[in-house]
């Protein structure tokens, strides 16, 4: 990028910065959402809540299904990302 192009696109720098920040936040949020360790901890928390009587078996089963879906989706995404590079 030359000096002239740099000067012409300078007003767009804040937009590029906000876009980069938004993309970074989305990436980090997705990494947390689909993290297998985090999902396993949530599953254990569900088991503890059932044992303590805070949740019924039916409620826990529904929440477990959601967690398993997240786990499957995370693995699918990881496979898609891993397969694209090699």
N, C-alpha and C positions, 0 to 999 in steps of 0.2 A: 504494500500500500504506500503510495507516494504521499508527499506532503500536501499536495492539492486535494487529493481524495480524502486524506485524514481531516483536513479543515472543513471540507464539505459535509462529511458525515459526523462531525463533532456534536452537532445538536441532537443526534440520535443516541449518544452515549448513555444518557440516563435510562432510555427505553431498553437498550441492550443490557444494562446493569440490572434493571428490574426483571427482565425476562430471564436472565441467568439465575438470579436469586430465586425466582418462582420455580424454575426447573430443578434447582438444587433442593429446594424444600420438598417438592413432590417426590423426588428420588429418595430422599431420606425417609419420608413418611412411608413410602411403599416398602423400603427395606425393613422398617420396623414392623409394619403390618404383616408382612409375609415371613418374618424371621422365625425359623423352626424352634429355636430356643424359647422365644417369647410365647409362641403358641403352646408349647409343652408346659410352660409355667402356668398359662391360663387354664389348660386342661387340669393340671394338678389343683389349681385354685377352685375349679368347679367341683372336683371330687371332695375337696375339703368343705366346701359350702353345702354339699349334699350330706356329708357326714355330720355337719353341725345342724342340719335341719333347716338351713336357710333357703334351700331350693328343693323342689320335688324332683323325682326321677325324670318326669316328663319335661320339665323346664331345663334340666341339665342335658337331656338328650338333644333338645332343640339347639342349645348353645354349643354342644359338642359338634353337631352337624355343621354349624357355621364355622367353627374352628377348623374342622377337617377340610371344609371347602377352601378356607384360606391357605391351609397347608398344601393342598393339591394345586391351587392356583400359583402359590409361590414356587413350587417345584416346576410347574409348567413354564412359568416365566424364566426361571433359572435355566431350564433346558433350552428355551428359545434363545436366550442371550448367549449361552455357552455354544450352541450350535451355529449361531450366526458368525462367530469369530473364527471357526476352524473347520 
